[in-house]
Amino acid sequence: MEQLSDEEKNVIINKGTERPFIGKYTNEKSRGIYTCKLCDAPLYDSSDKFDSHCGWPSFDDEIKGAIKRVPDKDGRRVEIVCANCGAHLGHVFEGEGFTQKNTRHCVNSISLNLKKKPDAKEEKLSYAYFAGGCFWGVEYYLEKLDGVKEVISGFMGGHVKNPSYYEVVRTNTGHLEAVEVVYDASKISYEEIARTFFEIHDPTQINGQGPDIGAQYLSAVFVSSDKERETIKKLIAKLESNGYRVATKILKKDEFYAADESHQNYYDKKGSKPYCHGYIKRF
């Protein structure tokens, strides 16, 4: 406790509130475990974090037994504190409809630490980037390929740094919904992944994908090298020789921004299948 700053003491000990939109973890999208700033007890898994646009980090669930709910002195809200040490975290709200769990833990960044999970980039792996409509469906199919280690849903190709899902959908950020495919090149080739990409979405649709219409849903491949560009050109030429008028754009790889955890592994979490993606043999 002696190591806390005056600002941290005001929130954690005196139950103050951090100003909105300034907190370190408000827009944090890294994977890991959020712990109590005071006692380091695990509180939240990043998979339960979502973007509520309220100005503070939001979670729709806690690690079992980690959080204690206490009636707030204002008589209206419910305070949440660390069950281990009693440090003030924020408040919990229900019935707002942000997620299926219908719960929002509104937490002060200043009350938390984040222990990040190891990044797959630390391994000797390769990366590929595709945009084919709603990233949930593209992720769903590509992550099932043998040799693919991970598929991350996110955004690429725009002019706004670190955009949120709602910024991409509702404003003109210029981003496409895209996926980052992390794969072992000794087990699966870039061409094999790209072939599958062209067969799990409609590369001929020019205004979106299925019922999802809009600039963020266009078909594109973001290439990192001349070799990847030539591979995509070869596959598109093959598709066109098979009678398809391909609308897929070939773009230079740009900075990739991962979407928040609520958009990762979406269909696996729901236990359902994509509504506008499916496998069709085209080669």
N, C-alpha and C positions, 0 to 999 in steps of 0.2 A: 504494500500500500504506500510505503514511503517513496517509491519510485514513480508514482503517478504524478502527472502534471496537475496544475490547478484546474485546468479545463477538464481533464479526465476525472478528477475528484468531484467536480461539480455534477457531472453526469452519473458516474458509477456509484458514488457514495451519497451525494445529496439529491439524486433523482432528477437532475436537470435534463434538458433536451438539447441535443446538438442541432444547429441550424440546418434546414433542409438543403439538399443538393450539394453540400460541401464535403460530405463524409467520404473517407478513403474507399469504402466498399460499396457505395451506392450503385455504381455501374460496373463493379468488378464481375468478371465472367470466368475467372480461373476456377479450375476444379480443385476441391480440397475440403478440409474441415475447418469450420469457424469455431474458435474457442473463446473462453471468457478471458478478457484482458486482465482481470484481477487474479484468478486462480488457475487459469489455463485448462479448465475442464472443457471437454468437447460439448458443443451446444447444437450446431447445425451442420448438416451435410450440404455442400454446394448444389447438389441435385434438387434440393427443395427451395432454392432461391429463384425468384422470378422478378420481372420488372413491373412494378405497380405504378410507376411515375409519381409516387408520393413524396419523393425526396430523401427517403431513407432506405437502407437495405430491407428487402421483404422476403420472408420465408413462409411457406404454407404448411410446414411441419418442423418438428424438432427431433433431435436424437432422444430416444425414449428415456424418460426420467431426468433429462437435463434441465428442464425449465419448470419453474414454479410460478403459478398464477396467483396474484394477490389483488383484492379489490383496491382500486386507486382511491386516494383521499378525496378526489373530486366527486366520488359517488357515482360516476358514469362509466368510466373506463376500467379495463382490467390490466394491471401492471404485470410485466413478466420480469423475473429475476433469475439469476443463476441458482439452480437448486443446491449447488455445492457450497457457495460462499455468500449468496444473497446479493451479489452485485446487480445494480439496476441495469436492465437491458433496453426496455422500451415498453410497448403496449401490444396487446393482441386484439384483433378485431375479427368478427365472424359475420357471415351473411353478405359479404360484398361482391361475391361472384367472380373474383379474379381467376381462381383456379377451381378444379373439380373438388378440391378439399374445402373450398369456401372459407379458408382461414388465412389471415395475414398477420404474421409476427412483424411488427414495425420496430426495427432495432437500430439503435445508435451505432454507427461505425466505430465510434470512439470506445465502445464497450467490448469490441471484438478484436481478435487476432485471426489471421488466416494461415493455416498450414497447408500449403499447396501440394497437390499430388504430383508425382514426377511426370514431366511432359514427355510425350511419346517422341518428341524431336531429339531427346537425349540418346535414343537408340539409333543404330545405323539403318534408317528406314527412308523410303522415298515418298514423295507427295504429289498429288494430282488434284486439279481443281475443275469442277464441272457445275454448270447451272442448267437445270432442266425443269423449270417450274417450281412448285412448292418444294422446299428442301427436305421436308419430312419424307416424301416418297422416294426421292433420289437416295437419301441416306439409308432408308429401309432396305432397298435392294442391293446397293453396292456393299454395304457392310456384311452381307451374307456370302460374299465371294471368298473362297479359300485363298489366303495370303494377304487379305486386307485386314489390318490390325484395328483400325478405327476410322469412322467417318464422322466428321464434325459439321454440323449445320451452321451456316453463317452468311456473310455478305461480302461481295467483292465488286470492284469496278466503279465505285461512286466517288464523290468529292467531299464527303463528310467523314471526319474521323470518328471511329468507335460508335457507329450508329446503333440505335435500338431498333427492335423489330417494328415498333409502331412508327418510328421516323421513316423507315424504308417503305412501309406500306402506305402511309398517309401523306408523306411529303416527297418532294423531288430530290432525293439524295443521289440518284443516279446508280444506286447499287442493284445488283441482281441477287436473288436468293441463290446461294451457291453452297457447295460442300467441299471440304478438304478431305481427301482420301489418303490415309496413311497406310502404306503397304510395304511388304517385303518383296523387293524385286527379284529375289532368288526363288520365289514361289509363284509369283504372278507378274505378268508384264504390263506395262502401261497400255499397250495396244489391247490386251484382253479386257482391261477395265474400261477403256474407251468404247470398245465394241458393245459391252454390256450397257454402258450409258446410252448409246444410240438405240438400244433395244428395250429400254425400260421407260422411255418417254417418247413423245411424238416429235421428231426433229423437223417435221414439215410445218408445224403450226407457227404462225408468224406473230400472233398477238398474245401469247401466253402459253398455258398448258392446261388442256381440258377446260373446266369451267373457271379456272383462275386466269382472269384477263388483266393484263397490266404490264408495264415496262419491267417490273421487278421479277416477272415470271418468264422472261424470254430465254430461249435456248442458246447456250454458249459454252465454249471450252476455253479456259484460261491456260495458255501454254507457257512453260518456263524455259523452253529451248527450241532451237531449230528442229531438232529431232522429233520433239513432241508435235510441233506444227506440221511437219511432213507426215507424221503418223495420222493426224486428224484429217489432213487433206486427202490422204490415200483412202481413209475410211469413208469420207464424204463422197469421193469419186465413185467408190464401189456402190454406195447407196444410190447415187444418181444413175448409175448404170443398171440398177435394179428397178428403176422407175420412180424413185422418190425425189421430190423437189425439196432439197434440204435448206432449211432456214437458219440452221445453227451457225452462230458467229464464232470466228476464231479470234480471240483477244489475248493480248499480252497479260501475263500474270500480274496482278496488282496486290496491294495489301489485303490480307484476309482478316475479317473480323468475326470471331465466333459469336453466335447468338447466345443468349443466356440459357441457363440449364433447363428451363421449362420447355425449350425448343429442341433439346437433344434427346434422341431415342424416343421420339414422340409416339410412334405407333406401338413400339414395344411396351411403353408405359401404359398406353390405352388398351393394349391387347386386341388391336384391330389391324386392318390392312389399308394401304393407300387407296384413296378414292379417285385419283386421276393419274396413277401410274400402274403399269403392269407390263409383263414381259411379252414381247412380240418379236419373233425371229425375223430379222431383216437382212442378214448377210447370207 
